[in-house]
Amino acid sequence: MAAKRRKLSKDFEKKINSALKELELILAKINDIDDDDIRGEYAIAFAPIKSMISIISSDYKKYGFTENSDSLYLDYSLSIDKFKLEYEI
């Protein structure tokens, strides 16, 4: 039996790429913090968001655009916005 083809979405790929670039920028800002305790606090708080975009990206590469893709990205967007507000990055 043939494997099911992945459904691709250029718009969703752009969102993922944009999110990955934003992730790099925020990580760079966190790593630029001089105080070790504060940097550690920010890194710990940002780790779940970093994990979320990794899951979204690998899910898209493996399965393509699915019903779950939009909800995963929405959760990521809400989390990153909340992080930016709370940690003023």
N, C-alpha and C positions, 0 to 999 in steps of 0.2 A: 504494500500500500504506500502510495506516495505521501511525502510529508506535506503538511499544510504550508502554504506560502505566507510569509510575513507581509502584513499590510504596512506600507511605509507612508510617512507624512513629512513633507518638506518643512511645513510650518512647525511641527513638533520637533524636528531635528534642529531648527533654528533656535527654538526655546531651550533645548538641552544645551546647545553650544553656548548660548548667551549665559545660561545658568552656570556652566562650567567656568566661563571667564569671570563671572561675578564671584564665584567661589575662590578662584585664584587671587583676585583683588582683595577680598576680605581676609583670606589667610595671610597675605602679604602685610596687610594693615595690622593684623593680630601679632605677627612675628616682629613687627617694628616697635611694639610696646616694650619700653625699657624695664619696667617693674616685672620681675618674674612671677610674683603672686597674681597680679592682674592679668598678665599674659596667659597664665595657666587657667585662670577662671574663664577668660574669654574662649580659650581653646576648648575647654570642657563643655561650655555652653554651645559652642558651634559644632561640635562633633556629631550630634544627631542630624543636623542639617547637611553636613558633609556626607553623611551616610545615606541620607534620603536621595540626594542627587546621584550618588553612585548607584543606588538601587534603580532609580528611574532610567539612567543611562544603560545599565546592563539589561534591564527588562526590555527596553526598546530594541537593543541589539539582538536579543535572543528571540523575542516574540513579535516585534514590530509594534505598530500602533494598535492598542487594544482598548476595550471599554474602560479598563482600569487606568490607562495612561493619563487621562485628563484629571482624574481624582487624585492620583499620585502627585501630579504637577501642582494642582491646587493646594494640596497639603504642604508641599515644599514652599510655594509662594507665600502662603500665610505664615509659615515658620520663619522664613528669612525676613519678612517684613517685621514680624514681632521681635526677632533678634536685633535688627537694625534700630528699632525704637528703644528697646531696653538697654542695649549696650552702646548706643550712639556711634555706630560705625558708618 
